[in-house]
Each structure stands twice: as structure tokens, then as C-alpha cells.
């Protein structure tokens, strides 16, 4: 693998925390993702199910995990199933984990081949009272494809209609929302790689460069620094495209006077970074662009200070809304009367959320109805979008909530001050 893996002790710790939340005499099952077909014999690159990775560290297809802390036989309390490998597979697909390697990665002593899962599951499930199944209940999820997990759930309910089925997701939402130091270190590494990409394009961007060429420069720097590539589909949006929140075509030529919005993040070891910077294509902000830019930066800095333990998600966004309302009045985009009559008038120019959890997923798990805790990682990404003026500006950093001090900005070394941006672009 390209990245340096986390130690097996991290995944063992995750499993112990998860199993401590299960009801008595319960088992939980986690399946890897499918390899999704495109057409003919083409497939999308494999990406491991993040929950399975979080609990095992195994980054390989056709993997299954059983956790049964009350199993009578201690060897059955943690079982991981991996695809049986052989010389033929090694020639055509490359190296796959053997049993000893699976144990080394995961810390799980009982390793079986995936073709042994069915019998093992049937035997163990007969003695369990509850079966925890893994459903995707992320607040932004929109899944239209039947997954390997879905097929397993349907099959299990047919085989054991009298069992009680519980959901693993709420447990994982709480656990994954708070990061271990080793996880934060991987996110920091992803941010460091993103920094290298951004510094590279600051020397590259000028009028006449195309958006897709900028994307290619980022990809070059990410791959050469042991990232799998982009943590999400990159947004390289120049001119009016910077007002489109999820613009991904990246096919326009950058023009003199354009603002260029870059929403890009590298991945490292399955952990995401998420950065947004907005820079002047010509290397110098106009007076109006600089005023809006500095205003967005100020909102970002003030919003970051609010990310402290005990803060409630909804209240946080209300406070940021107040900050943005005042800012838009100063920029003469809203009047004081508009703000006093409608507390959400700011959404005309800032229509998305300020922060989301970050981790194994770019929009990571986390319980939004619970107070913030130390070692949660959030993005902070305010923006102001002015279609009538032909540009939008968004700035985004990744920060870690701290127990008794200010949040730590994992992107503090990535240039963001307008003067620094201009100076680096002149070089």
C-alpha cells in the first residue's frame, strides 16, 4: 500500500469501544464494499467500507468482520474473513493478505477465508439474541444501489426472522465523531499533502490556464506524496463557476480578472482533508474582490473560535449566521432592515452550512444533536457568492476541537492571507 498504516492497536481500541456499547449476547457483522461495474469488464477502483476499515484496518475487497463479545469460545469473539489468495490471483491481481498478515494489520487473532463466512455466521447467530446490522444513516446519504451490506441484511432477516435486529450506525456515529491521536495524525498528513498541491498551483495559475490543467497539477502532487489522490471530486471553478457550489466540470479557461475557487483535498490512508481557497487568476485581487475576501476570512476565523466542547451544532450555525449577516451589511449586500426582518436573509449569499465532521469520510460521521467534544475534527468553510458581480469566495480549513484551549487548525501552514497569496503568485 502507498500509505503507512495505523498500528493494529488503534483498530483493537475501536472494536473494544464498539463492543462495549452492544446489548448482552449480541453479534455485529460488517461487510466490505462491492467492486462496482461500469460496463463490459470495466469496474470502478475499489474503496473499502469506512466502518469496516475503522474496526479492522483491512483495506481489501471481500472482507467480512464478526464481533461477538459474549461468544462462549473466546476465539469467536472477533473473527475477520479475508479472500483466500493463491499464486494465480497473485499473478493477475497482485498480493492479497494471508492470515498472518490480516492479524498483523487488524490485531484479530481468528482469521478465516471469506468462503467460510456463511457456515460460521449461521453457527454463531443461532446462539445470539441480537444481530447488529450496519445501515447507512448519514444525514446526507442518498443511496440508490443495493450494497453487499444490503444483501447480507436481507439474507439474515430471512434466515433468522425471530432474532432482534439492532443498528450499528448510531454507535459508530458517536465513536467515529471523536478521533484518536493516530487518526488526527493521518488527517494532518492529508492536509500536508494538500498544502504541497496548493503551493504548486500558486506558481502555475495565470490567465489562459484551463481548470482541468489545474486539477492535473493537484493530482500530480497528491500522487507523488503517497496519496491515493483526491478525497472527493475536486472543484476548480473560475469566474462565474465559483458561484456554483458543486461545480465539477472543470473545463473552462481561466481569464484575466477571474477569481478561482479551489475546493480540493488529498486523501491519506483513507482519511480525508478538505480545503477551499479562492485566488485571483491574474495574481492580484481587485479592490472589491479583496474586500469580500477579507470579509470571508474574518468570518472563518471568528467561526473557528466557536468550535469548543459543549457547543451545540444548531446554535453554532445560528451564531455564524449572525456573523455573516453583519458582514453582508458592511459589504452593502444586505441592509440592516433586511436583516432585522429576516434572520436568515444572509442565505441569499451564503446558502450552505459552515462546518461538517471530517475523517474517514469527507462528510464524516458524528451525532449532530450532541454537544461538541474534544478531538472532533470539523471543517470551517464560510463563503459569499455574488452572481451579479461574477464571482464567489469560499475559504475552508480543517480544525480539531480542544479540551481547554483554542481549536487547532490542521491547515495553518496553507497560505490564506491575501497579501501572502499575491506574493506567492508573483513568484
Secondary structure, DSSP 4 states (H G I P E B T S, - for coil): --SPPPPHHHHHHHHHHHHTTSPTTEEEEEEPPPPPEEETTEEPPP---HHHHHHH----SS-EEEE-TT-SSGGGSEEEEE----HHHHHHH-----HHHHHHHH--SEEEEGGGHHHHHHHHHTT-SEEEE-----TT----S--HHHHHHHHHHHHTTTSEEEESHHHHHHHHHS--HHHHHHHHHHHHHHHHHHHHHHTT--TT-BHHHHHHHHHHHHHHTT--SBSS--EEEEGGGGG-TT------B--TT-EEEEEE-BEETTEE--EEEEEETTSS--HHHHHHHHHHHHHHHHHHHT--TT--HHHHHHHHHHHHHHHHHHTTSS-HHHHHH-TTGGGGT--S-S--B-SSSSS----TTS---TT-EEEE--EEEEGGGTEEEE-BEEEE--SSSPPEETTTTS--SHHHHHHHHH-
